């Protein structure tokens, strides 16, 4: 198999490859002092020296094999100049592989760690919109939240250090809430992040505009949920006995008018009464 060059954007794909099988890697710098990394399935990492040179790499070079198990990637370095190990660690850390990385020599002795505190420490702070996975939830409800996360994610990096850490944690928690189906809680947390960025002047929007846009999207999602509720009630009303059916049909029409007028509270109250009446008919 041919060697694949790994750019910063592809580090997570590299991790996924290591979760499938042990993979060879090699690393050095190019003439512009930029990181140059290649991977290739197999157990002869020294064979990657040639492709590195062809791509413009130059000594010193570092090579070995790596494998991923759970939230930990183990990189066994058969050739590991200290200078290159430091550069490799910097390259991986800047591109957030979402796993802890342990660097070993070929004798099994640990050389360094990407996150010495622990493999699982605060993994949530590195979560982003690409980690959203909620197959059981209507994508129309999730997509607006996902778009907002994508928009604010690069702006968080512009916040001062301690605040950047807090906002990244909040973003990671938002992703977890979305995946758990707790969309209202996620939206509230996203709005907190947006307001913080607006207050810092790190966003295109001011705080008032952020609040209004967030409210519009919240209302739109609530409207969709109430429309589905009305449609479900309409099916139940159609099965009600004659006199009751006529009365409840009028009530459904009233709820529909309120929804068209964006009077969500009024429509919700009307449908609560319809549900109560249907329950009494059972």
BAFI-3210 file (N, C-alpha, C; in Angstrom, 3 decimals, decimal comma, padded with zeros to 6 digits):
// residues 282
n [1|2|3|4|5|6|7|8|9|10|11|12|13|14|15|16|17|18|19|20|21|22|23|24|25|26|27|28|29|30|31|32|33|34|35|36|37|38|39|40|41|42|43|44|45|46|47|48|49|50|51|52|53|54|55|56|57|58|59|60|61|62|63|64|65|66|67|68|69|70|71|72|73|74|75|76|77|78|79|80|81|82|83|84|85|86|87|88|89|90|91|92|93|94|95|96|97|98|99|100|101|102|103|104|105|106|107|108|109|110|111|112|113|114|115|116|117|118|119|120|121|122|123|124|125|126|127|128|129|130|131|132|133|134|135|136|137|138|139|140|141|142|143|144|145|146|147|148|149|150|151|152|153|154|155|156|157|158|159|160|161|162|163|164|165|166|167|168|169|170|171|172|173|174|175|176|177|178|179|180|181|182|183|184|185|186|187|188|189|190|191|192|193|194|195|196|197|198|199|200|201|202|203|204|205|206|207|208|209|210|211|212|213|214|215|216|217|218|219|220|221|222|223|224|225|226|227|228|229|230|231|232|233|234|235|236|237|238|239|240|241|242|243|244|245|246|247|248|249|250|251|252|253|254|255|256|257|258|259|260|261|262|263|264|265|266|267|268|269|270|271|272|273|274|275|276|277|278|279|280|281|282]
n.u [000,831|000,348|001,989|000,352|000,010|-000,423|-002,307|-003,038|-005,842|-006,497|-005,836|-007,627|-008,756|-006,549|-006,337|-008,617|-007,843|-005,808|-007,298|-008,314|-006,197|-002,714|-000,480|002,040|004,108|005,705|007,682|008,738|010,285|009,566|011,368|010,433|010,106|007,712|005,362|005,671|004,065|003,548|001,613|001,201|-000,243|001,063|004,195|006,712|008,043|010,333|010,434|009,104|010,797|011,783|009,453|009,040|011,324|011,001|008,787|009,892|010,865|013,347|016,238|016,464|014,595|011,624|010,258|007,957|005,453|001,887|-001,066|-004,525|-006,483|-009,487|-009,737|-007,130|-004,031|-001,235|002,025|004,719|008,008|010,553|012,676|013,622|014,415|014,894|014,223|012,462|010,447|009,346|008,359|006,493|004,683|003,746|002,509|000,423|-001,023|-001,938|-003,817|-005,810|-006,470|-008,389|-007,894|-005,829|-002,307|000,317|003,767|006,179|009,428|011,284|011,702|009,609|009,448|008,015|008,078|006,904|003,837|000,793|-001,297|-000,556|-002,037|-004,248|-005,834|-008,513|-009,169|-011,233|-012,353|-014,550|-014,201|-013,038|-014,941|-016,973|-019,122|-019,011|-019,253|-021,851|-024,395|-027,311|-029,345|-032,004|-033,521|-035,392|-033,882|-034,416|-034,904|-032,466|-030,565|-030,590|-029,384|-026,942|-025,858|-025,490|-023,568|-021,406|-020,916|-020,105|-017,927|-015,206|-014,858|-014,634|-012,003|-010,844|-011,263|-010,080|-007,609|-008,507|-011,308|-011,757|-011,309|-013,476|-015,638|-015,236|-015,686|-018,370|-019,377|-018,791|-020,442|-022,900|-023,033|-023,213|-025,712|-027,412|-027,048|-028,226|-030,819|-031,829|-032,786|-033,752|-032,312|-029,761|-029,946|-030,248|-027,734|-026,085|-026,907|-025,931|-023,175|-023,037|-023,844|-021,756|-019,600|-020,503|-020,531|-017,826|-017,057|-016,285|-017,768|-019,827|-022,259|-024,137|-025,063|-027,851|-028,876|-028,075|-029,665|-032,249|-032,147|-031,717|-034,107|-035,938|-035,239|-035,771|-038,526|-039,336|-038,677|-040,304|-042,769|-042,880|-043,027|-045,473|-047,220|-047,021|-048,130|-050,764|-051,557|-051,519|-053,536|-055,693|-056,139|-057,064|-059,367|-060,931|-061,829|-063,605|-066,912|-069,982|-071,409|-069,451|-067,214|-067,692|-067,599|-064,974|-063,545|-063,922|-062,492|-059,903|-059,483|-059,426|-057,080|-055,274|-055,472|-054,386|-051,783|-050,926|-050,894|-048,721|-049,122|-048,113|-048,520|-051,283|-052,208|-051,155|-052,568|-055,145|-054,921|-054,312|-056,797|-058,251|-057,027|-057,701|-060,470|-060,670|-059,650|-061,621|-063,542|-062,779]
n.v [-001,190|002,309|005,187|007,531|010,985|012,953|015,630|018,437|018,557|015,941|014,389|013,167|011,261|009,694|008,661|007,063|005,143|003,887|002,634|000,504|-001,165|-001,924|000,567|001,940|004,855|007,961|010,876|014,235|017,411|019,755|021,665|024,229|024,192|023,095|020,691|017,306|014,451|010,945|007,984|004,395|001,247|-001,649|-003,103|-001,992|000,649|002,098|002,063|004,241|006,335|006,897|007,893|010,178|011,719|012,138|013,788|016,077|016,078|016,144|015,038|015,594|012,491|010,857|007,703|004,899|002,739|002,790|002,349|002,341|002,183|002,254|005,286|005,997|006,437|004,660|005,256|003,748|004,406|003,713|005,035|007,944|010,981|013,517|016,149|015,866|014,383|016,231|018,060|016,463|015,930|018,525|019,003|017,077|017,833|020,395|019,795|018,355|015,345|013,984|011,802|010,487|010,528|008,325|008,119|005,766|004,175|001,730|-000,233|-000,352|001,571|004,478|007,589|010,111|012,014|013,084|014,233|014,460|014,465|012,643|010,069|010,457|012,918|015,630|015,271|016,208|018,916|019,074|018,363|018,871|020,248|018,226|015,935|015,440|013,156|011,875|009,815|009,089|011,352|013,955|015,385|017,966|019,340|019,320|020,385|023,352|023,950|022,703|024,206|026,638|025,944|025,325|027,837|029,353|027,990|028,454|031,034|030,867|030,291|032,761|033,919|035,011|033,002|031,467|031,845|030,820|028,096|027,513|028,070|026,206|023,889|024,278|024,169|021,484|020,250|021,056|019,607|017,026|017,214|017,566|015,123|013,539|014,160|016,337|019,004|021,603|022,350|022,269|024,322|026,546|026,603|026,998|029,551|030,972|030,776|032,171|034,734|035,389|035,544|037,613|039,715|039,995|041,049|039,327|038,373|038,622|039,624|041,765|041,624|041,915|041,306|038,640|037,488|037,906|036,405|033,844|033,506|033,513|031,130|029,288|029,632|028,801|026,080|025,224|025,811|023,951|021,592|021,927|021,987|019,348|018,137|019,076|017,850|015,166|015,194|015,806|013,466|011,801|013,168|012,775|010,224|010,399|010,248|011,342|014,114|015,099|014,987|017,030|019,330|019,199|019,296|021,928|023,124|022,221|023,544|026,136|026,044|025,630|028,075|029,784|028,842|029,593|032,289|032,495|032,345|030,694|030,023|030,338|028,425|026,135|026,002|025,628|023,121|021,592|021,537|020,152|017,646|016,941|016,742|014,635|012,578|012,263|011,057|008,492]
n.w [000,000|-000,605|000,856|002,986|003,263|006,154|007,035|009,224|009,387|009,045|011,176|012,962|011,320|010,995|013,570|013,609|011,756|013,138|015,051|013,755|013,027|013,692|012,692|010,594|011,046|010,191|010,766|010,231|009,496|006,856|004,266|004,891|007,549|008,317|009,655|008,590|007,968|007,610|007,065|006,998|006,519|008,150|009,373|009,025|009,556|008,903|006,197|005,340|005,155|002,608|001,070|002,678|002,165|-000,575|-000,498|000,390|002,940|005,585|007,477|011,074|011,449|012,618|013,402|013,574|014,982|015,499|017,529|018,328|021,188|022,642|024,321|023,937|022,314|021,383|020,597|019,348|019,182|017,085|016,128|017,514|017,735|020,155|019,507|017,340|018,510|020,238|018,356|017,029|019,090|019,510|017,042|017,022|019,316|018,656|016,799|017,995|018,600|020,068|021,649|024,249|023,874|024,086|024,140|023,360|023,694|021,704|023,501|025,167|027,118|028,546|026,932|026,689|027,032|025,584|027,007|030,021|032,399|032,359|030,442|030,097|031,014|031,097|028,469|027,202|026,596|024,121|022,343|019,452|016,843|014,963|016,391|016,915|017,153|016,829|015,979|016,469|016,601|015,092|012,326|011,500|013,790|015,009|013,219|013,114|015,603|015,288|013,196|014,506|016,417|014,730|013,722|015,927|016,914|015,762|016,724|019,430|019,917|019,887|022,280|025,553|027,295|029,880|029,660|027,118|027,609|029,342|027,619|025,617|027,079|027,638|025,048|024,428|026,309|025,320|022,942|024,019|025,284|023,095|021,774|023,647|023,335|024,665|023,789|024,362|026,650|025,550|023,672|025,339|026,574|024,366|023,653|025,837|025,335|022,905|023,717|025,431|023,657|022,032|023,859|024,249|021,899|019,918|017,898|014,942|015,524|017,756|021,254|021,536|018,983|018,812|020,841|019,788|017,414|018,427|019,823|017,722|016,384|018,378|018,690|016,168|016,172|018,270|017,164|015,060|016,550|017,842|015,666|014,750|016,956|016,799|014,430|015,198|017,140|015,547|014,134|016,170|016,910|014,672|015,067|017,102|018,685|017,014|017,923|019,722|018,078|016,161|017,770|018,767|016,400|015,620|017,650|017,061|014,634|015,597|017,140|015,071|013,712|015,631|015,676|013,111|013,510|015,060|017,751|020,123|022,809|023,154|021,311|022,446|024,871|023,882|022,695|024,898|026,170|024,268|024,354|026,981|026,744|024,931|026,449|028,359|026,876|026,521]
ca.u [000,000|001,126|001,991|-000,578|000,440|-001,434|-002,330|-003,688|-007,265|-006,685|-005,323|-008,675|-008,858|-005,387|-006,699|-009,571|-007,080|-005,091|-008,251|-008,587|-005,009|-001,438|-000,110|003,354|004,106|007,003|007,470|009,895|009,902|009,944|012,314|009,842|009,928|006,341|005,290|005,451|003,770|002,987|001,259|001,051|-000,467|002,223|005,096|008,059|007,961|011,519|010,188|008,497|011,835|011,837|008,369|009,236|012,338|010,408|007,851|010,642|011,310|014,785|016,597|016,205|013,286|011,110|009,318|007,552|004,096|000,912|-002,326|-005,482|-007,359|-010,366|-009,423|-005,677|-003,217|000,132|002,969|006,016|008,979|011,783|013,693|012,918|015,207|014,127|013,709|011,312|009,377|008,710|007,611|005,344|003,736|003,137|001,644|-000,783|-001,781|-002,598|-004,900|-006,811|-006,855|-009,471|-007,425|-004,526|-001,245|001,469|004,920|007,070|010,571|011,071|011,839|008,389|009,537|007,267|008,915|006,147|002,386|000,171|-002,038|-000,041|-002,953|-004,945|-006,384|-009,920|-009,407|-011,951|-012,463|-015,685|-013,858|-012,617|-016,066|-017,461|-020,353|-018,854|-019,527|-023,291|-024,916|-028,589|-030,150|-033,406|-034,157|-035,643|-032,737|-034,861|-034,800|-031,051|-029,746|-030,339|-028,418|-025,649|-025,345|-025,035|-022,307|-020,362|-020,624|-019,403|-016,741|-013,920|-014,776|-014,241|-010,536|-010,420|-011,499|-008,916|-007,336|-009,426|-012,669|-011,783|-011,457|-014,849|-016,572|-015,068|-016,388|-019,804|-019,687|-018,799|-021,648|-024,025|-023,049|-023,730|-027,146|-028,091|-027,024|-029,151|-032,179|-032,238|-032,522|-034,000|-031,162|-028,627|-030,130|-029,973|-026,287|-025,524|-027,193|-024,982|-021,893|-023,187|-023,879|-020,406|-018,776|-020,984|-020,082|-016,381|-016,808|-015,662|-018,775|-020,354|-023,508|-024,128|-025,798|-029,290|-029,152|-027,924|-030,844|-033,414|-032,024|-031,922|-035,533|-036,623|-035,009|-036,482|-039,958|-039,566|-038,663|-041,504|-043,895|-042,902|-043,483|-046,904|-047,934|-047,094|-049,084|-052,102|-051,857|-051,839|-054,853|-056,709|-056,433|-057,867|-060,680|-061,683|-062,395|-064,515|-068,328|-070,562|-071,492|-068,149|-066,286|-067,935|-067,115|-063,515|-063,012|-063,882|-061,388|-058,661|-059,351|-059,011|-055,657|-054,513|-055,408|-053,441|-050,431|-050,616|-050,626|-047,531|-049,514|-047,823|-049,130|-052,715|-052,427|-050,848|-053,697|-056,290|-054,702|-054,423|-058,222|-058,697|-056,538|-058,503|-061,798|-060,528|-059,418|-062,907|-064,362|-062,277]
ca.v [000,000|003,546|005,994|008,659|012,135|013,381|017,055|018,686|018,238|014,502|013,684|012,304|010,108|008,875|007,945|006,005|004,094|003,154|001,819|-000,697|-002,035|-001,256|001,299|002,595|006,303|008,635|012,310|015,135|018,748|020,035|022,790|025,432|023,893|022,677|019,260|016,375|013,160|009,935|006,712|003,282|-000,022|-002,536|-003,032|-001,578|002,113|002,704|002,152|005,540|007,357|007,272|008,816|011,455|012,475|012,545|014,878|017,245|015,952|016,043|014,622|014,294|011,900|009,990|006,735|003,811|002,242|003,233|001,629|003,053|001,335|003,119|006,710|006,123|006,043|004,337|005,411|003,134|005,093|002,944|006,070|009,058|012,132|014,316|017,333|015,486|013,959|017,461|018,620|015,584|016,185|019,832|018,833|016,346|018,605|021,523|019,301|017,740|014,003|013,474|010,679|010,734|009,876|007,912|007,849|004,758|003,759|000,366|-001,152|-000,288|002,613|005,665|008,760|011,348|011,860|014,303|014,807|013,709|014,374|011,365|009,879|010,833|014,198|016,695|014,995|016,951|020,243|018,989|017,974|019,920|019,927|016,978|014,810|015,296|011,902|011,589|009,262|008,922|012,660|014,603|016,230|019,359|019,951|019,384|021,151|024,751|023,987|022,317|025,368|027,646|025,465|025,477|029,260|029,932|027,212|029,128|032,289|030,569|030,329|034,155|034,358|034,877|031,620|030,804|031,866|029,874|026,764|027,395|028,037|024,902|022,910|024,494|023,642|020,029|019,860|021,263|018,441|015,899|017,410|017,308|013,671|012,925|014,590|017,443|020,108|022,894|022,640|022,540|025,654|027,534|026,662|027,618|030,980|031,518|030,918|033,247|036,015|035,656|035,963|038,925|040,694|040,173|041,621|038,294|037,863|039,632|040,119|042,270|040,741|042,011|040,546|037,222|037,077|037,873|035,279|032,637|033,386|033,124|029,713|028,530|029,677|028,001|024,679|024,990|025,823|022,660|020,565|022,114|021,590|017,881|017,787|019,332|016,811|013,951|015,358|015,788|012,063|011,279|013,825|012,154|008,958|010,677|010,122|012,455|015,474|015,485|015,192|018,356|020,352|019,121|019,740|023,388|023,479|021,983|024,651|027,314|025,862|025,827|029,520|030,361|028,484|030,449|033,625|032,338|032,428|029,345|029,777|030,151|027,146|025,076|025,921|025,049|021,686|020,953|021,326|019,097|016,384|016,639|016,303|013,305|011,622|012,038|010,246|007,115]
ca.w [000,000|-000,683|002,069|002,979|004,046|007,106|007,379|010,502|009,303|008,895|012,356|013,520|010,419|011,341|014,802|013,238|011,083|014,176|015,809|012,959|012,962|013,948|011,478|010,626|010,854|010,168|010,957|010,190|009,038|005,472|004,213|005,469|008,967|008,545|009,954|007,479|008,582|006,723|007,687|006,067|007,227|008,105|010,516|008,629|009,475|008,284|004,748|005,052|004,990|001,188|000,753|003,363|001,418|-001,847|-000,223|000,830|004,319|005,794|008,833|011,704|011,238|013,672|012,845|014,458|014,720|016,500|017,596|019,179|021,990|023,421|024,231|024,056|021,164|021,778|019,494|019,656|018,341|016,893|015,940|018,152|018,181|021,109|018,831|016,522|019,409|020,700|017,228|016,793|020,174|019,244|015,866|017,418|020,299|017,992|015,945|018,866|018,149|020,931|022,455|024,835|023,106|024,865|023,288|023,933|022,881|021,217|024,630|025,960|028,147|028,140|026,679|026,890|026,910|025,078|028,130|031,172|033,533|032,231|029,104|030,023|031,665|030,405|027,037|026,644|026,120|022,729|021,500|018,574|016,115|014,209|017,286|017,105|016,603|017,486|014,881|016,806|016,722|013,804|011,942|011,367|015,117|015,394|012,261|013,504|016,708|014,725|012,453|015,468|016,985|013,713|013,549|017,083|017,291|015,513|017,463|020,814|019,972|020,008|023,659|026,436|027,703|030,818|029,127|025,995|028,181|029,831|026,493|024,962|027,905|027,421|023,720|024,538|027,039|024,398|022,043|024,794|025,503|021,815|021,547|024,603|023,006|025,547|022,865|024,984|027,506|024,660|023,089|026,388|026,771|023,156|023,749|026,813|024,640|021,918|024,414|025,938|022,519|021,606|024,855|024,061|020,584|019,085|016,985|014,019|016,089|019,122|022,151|021,279|017,762|019,167|021,595|018,902|016,485|019,209|020,117|016,479|016,109|019,405|018,346|014,968|016,546|019,066|016,232|014,371|017,494|018,086|014,444|014,786|018,007|016,268|013,437|015,934|017,763|014,494|013,835|017,280|016,845|013,570|015,533|018,214|018,314|016,268|018,486|020,272|016,959|015,574|018,704|018,838|015,107|015,686|018,542|016,310|013,679|016,366|017,465|013,830|013,453|016,589|015,225|011,958|014,044|015,916|019,160|020,580|024,117|022,948|020,637|023,411|025,809|023,167|022,497|026,218|026,410|023,360|024,917|028,170|026,283|024,319|027,534|029,017|025,988|026,516]
c.u [000,872|001,025|001,027|-000,013|-000,717|-001,280|-003,046|-005,153|-007,530|-006,205|-006,374|-008,910|-007,702|-005,677|-007,650|-008,862|-006,346|-006,000|-008,572|-007,425|-003,772|-000,911|001,263|003,195|005,544|006,748|008,794|009,384|010,321|010,887|011,787|009,566|008,479|006,311|004,998|005,280|003,158|002,662|001,085|000,795|000,759|003,160|006,530|008,088|009,168|011,371|009,575|009,537|011,898|010,723|008,502|010,233|011,779|009,444|008,553|011,113|012,814|015,071|016,647|014,770|012,931|010,156|009,035|006,176|003,166|-000,339|-003,223|-006,375|-008,188|-010,015|-007,918|-004,965|-001,776|001,033|004,326|007,041|010,276|012,965|013,062|013,866|014,340|013,494|012,443|010,142|008,617|007,846|006,358|004,270|003,006|002,144|000,328|-001,650|-002,546|-003,774|-005,893|-007,276|-007,975|-009,131|-006,141|-003,494|-000,075|002,598|005,864|008,312|010,365|011,301|010,619|008,409|008,816|008,205|008,202|004,665|001,801|-000,592|-001,637|-001,043|-003,763|-005,518|-007,785|-010,196|-010,056|-012,036|-013,557|-015,282|-013,396|-013,754|-016,483|-018,659|-020,246|-019,157|-021,020|-023,765|-026,166|-029,564|-031,633|-034,182|-034,282|-034,502|-033,133|-034,795|-033,352|-030,253|-029,542|-029,323|-027,016|-025,028|-024,803|-023,710|-021,155|-019,947|-019,800|-018,095|-015,424|-013,754|-014,361|-012,731|-010,011|-010,608|-010,219|-008,826|-008,333|-010,862|-012,797|-012,001|-012,894|-015,842|-016,450|-015,763|-017,895|-020,229|-019,760|-020,034|-022,884|-024,168|-023,637|-025,227|-027,939|-028,164|-027,983|-030,602|-032,695|-031,983|-032,733|-032,835|-029,937|-028,733|-029,831|-028,471|-025,605|-025,732|-026,258|-023,621|-021,948|-023,164|-022,499|-019,498|-019,188|-020,502|-018,591|-016,048|-016,139|-016,652|-019,223|-021,576|-023,269|-025,047|-027,296|-029,677|-029,067|-029,160|-032,061|-033,342|-032,256|-033,393|-036,318|-036,464|-035,723|-037,971|-040,264|-039,594|-039,901|-042,737|-044,012|-043,428|-044,979|-047,743|-048,087|-048,102|-050,513|-052,509|-052,224|-053,209|-055,973|-057,108|-057,301|-059,283|-061,548|-062,346|-063,377|-065,973|-068,902|-070,560|-070,150|-067,151|-066,447|-067,363|-065,587|-062,859|-062,914|-062,711|-060,031|-058,426|-058,896|-057,521|-054,781|-054,377|-054,395|-051,997|-050,005|-050,263|-049,383|-047,850|-049,352|-048,480|-050,626|-053,028|-052,183|-051,994|-054,904|-056,123|-054,707|-055,886|-058,763|-058,269|-057,362|-059,886|-061,726|-060,366|-060,746|-063,833|-063,964|-063,044]
c.v [001,248|004,306|007,163|009,778|012,615|014,874|017,223|018,292|016,741|013,694|012,741|011,083|009,142|008,044|006,794|004,839|003,236|002,303|000,524|-001,688|-001,232|-000,678|001,942|004,097|006,796|010,132|013,047|016,521|018,915|021,239|024,088|025,279|023,549|021,169|018,429|014,985|012,225|008,680|005,661|002,003|-000,925|-002,287|-002,695|-000,063|002,760|002,834|003,489|006,648|007,847|008,227|010,173|012,323|012,980|013,721|016,132|017,194|015,806|015,612|015,833|013,820|010,992|008,989|005,630|003,312|002,772|002,379|002,375|002,038|002,229|004,576|006,963|005,636|005,836|004,397|004,856|003,669|004,276|003,874|007,362|010,151|013,036|015,537|017,009|015,026|015,186|018,076|017,790|015,828|017,508|019,745|018,153|017,177|019,737|021,086|018,406|016,356|013,361|012,174|011,124|009,978|009,583|007,543|006,889|004,610|002,295|-000,683|-001,138|000,736|003,867|006,869|010,054|011,033|013,175|015,017|014,055|013,547|013,093|011,281|010,421|012,220|015,205|016,469|015,829|018,300|020,224|018,588|019,154|019,417|018,635|015,748|014,611|014,033|011,527|011,055|009,137|010,226|013,292|015,574|017,695|020,091|020,175|020,338|022,614|024,873|023,653|023,484|026,429|027,233|025,640|026,939|029,812|029,217|027,925|030,420|032,063|030,668|031,756|034,700|034,222|033,465|030,959|030,754|030,910|028,453|026,529|027,262|026,727|023,798|023,031|023,967|022,121|019,525|020,011|020,077|017,232|015,996|017,135|015,810|012,928|013,327|015,729|018,768|021,475|023,301|022,988|023,941|026,749|027,713|027,313|029,123|031,658|031,750|032,089|034,613|036,389|036,161|037,347|040,012|040,993|040,892|040,644|037,696|038,990|040,315|040,787|041,387|040,742|041,198|039,049|036,702|036,943|036,684|033,960|032,412|032,961|031,637|028,828|028,473|028,794|026,511|024,315|024,941|024,478|021,553|020,679|021,755|020,069|017,420|017,968|018,265|015,495|014,020|015,275|014,356|011,448|011,865|013,168|010,848|009,147|010,513|011,437|013,835|015,968|015,779|016,586|019,456|020,386|019,538|021,263|023,861|023,285|023,117|025,931|027,226|026,097|027,309|030,197|030,046|029,347|031,864|033,656|032,561|031,035|029,030|029,527|028,809|025,984|024,889|025,258|023,543|020,917|020,617|020,208|017,732|015,966|016,115|014,901|012,236|011,281|011,152|008,781|006,247]
c.w [000,000|000,633|001,906|003,827|004,919|007,382|008,712|010,505|009,292|010,107|012,936|012,637|010,683|012,594|014,475|012,554|012,109|015,038|015,069|013,031|013,332|012,637|011,654|010,439|010,786|010,168|010,858|009,806|007,589|005,443|004,798|006,962|009,312|008,820|008,711|008,077|007,559|007,518|006,604|006,863|007,099|009,260|010,138|008,456|008,818|006,775|004,361|004,894|003,550|000,798|001,445|002,602|000,100|-001,671|000,291|002,262|004,423|007,224|009,771|011,465|012,403|013,020|013,849|014,044|015,801|016,413|018,577|019,882|022,894|023,224|024,352|022,798|021,650|020,543|019,939|018,671|018,255|016,685|016,436|018,634|019,056|020,444|018,036|017,388|019,919|019,596|016,932|017,848|019,942|018,082|016,259|018,364|019,637|017,138|016,680|018,408|018,960|021,645|023,136|023,998|024,039|023,907|024,011|023,068|022,504|022,307|025,537|027,078|027,664|028,037|027,026|026,748|026,435|026,180|029,398|032,299|033,516|030,844|028,995|030,583|030,727|028,914|026,403|026,072|024,660|021,790|020,632|017,783|015,316|015,054|017,541|016,400|017,390|016,449|015,197|016,880|015,338|013,479|011,814|012,704|015,514|014,512|012,652|014,636|016,202|013,961|013,410|016,108|016,004|013,580|014,704|017,404|016,993|016,299|018,917|020,967|020,139|021,421|024,480|027,004|028,640|030,306|027,943|026,508|028,650|028,674|025,718|025,754|027,707|026,057|023,748|025,264|026,162|023,454|022,768|025,034|024,227|021,566|022,476|024,342|023,863|024,829|023,507|025,887|026,661|024,090|024,106|026,575|025,566|023,190|024,747|026,153|023,665|022,592|024,951|024,825|022,033|022,559|024,718|022,754|019,649|018,088|016,072|014,620|017,441|019,962|021,863|020,047|018,021|019,883|020,687|017,953|017,224|019,518|018,881|016,215|017,135|019,091|017,148|015,301|017,361|018,174|015,525|015,273|017,740|016,874|014,407|015,841|017,499|015,255|014,110|016,584|016,729|014,143|014,924|017,247|015,776|014,001|016,687|017,755|017,800|016,898|019,025|019,148|016,361|016,464|018,746|017,528|015,073|016,560|017,858|015,314|014,380|016,711|016,234|013,502|014,367|016,196|014,041|012,411|014,944|017,393|019,764|021,924|023,988|022,317|021,599|024,401|025,147|023,010|023,817|026,516|025,518|023,898|026,138|027,768|025,674|025,396|028,222|028,173|026,014|027,500]
res [x|x|x|x|x|x|x|x|x|x|x|x|x|x|x|x|x|x|x|x|x|x|x|x|x|x|x|x|x|x|x|x|x|x|x|x|x|x|x|x|x|x|x|x|x|x|x|x|x|x|x|x|x|x|x|x|x|x|x|x|x|x|x|x|x|x|x|x|x|x|x|x|x|x|x|x|x|x|x|x|x|x|x|x|x|x|x|x|x|x|x|x|x|x|x|x|x|x|x|x|x|x|x|x|x|x|x|x|x|x|x|x|x|x|x|x|x|x|x|x|x|x|x|x|x|x|x|x|x|x|x|x|x|x|x|x|x|x|x|x|x|x|x|x|x|x|x|x|x|x|x|x|x|x|x|x|x|x|x|x|x|x|x|x|x|x|x|x|x|x|x|x|x|x|x|x|x|x|x|x|x|x|x|x|x|x|x|x|x|x|x|x|x|x|x|x|x|x|x|x|x|x|x|x|x|x|x|x|x|x|x|x|x|x|x|x|x|x|x|x|x|x|x|x|x|x|x|x|x|x|x|x|x|x|x|x|x|x|x|x|x|x|x|x|x|x|x|x|x|x|x|x|x|x|x|x|x|x|x|x|x|x|x|x|x|x|x|x|x|x|x|x|x|x|x|x|x|x|x|x|x|x]
***
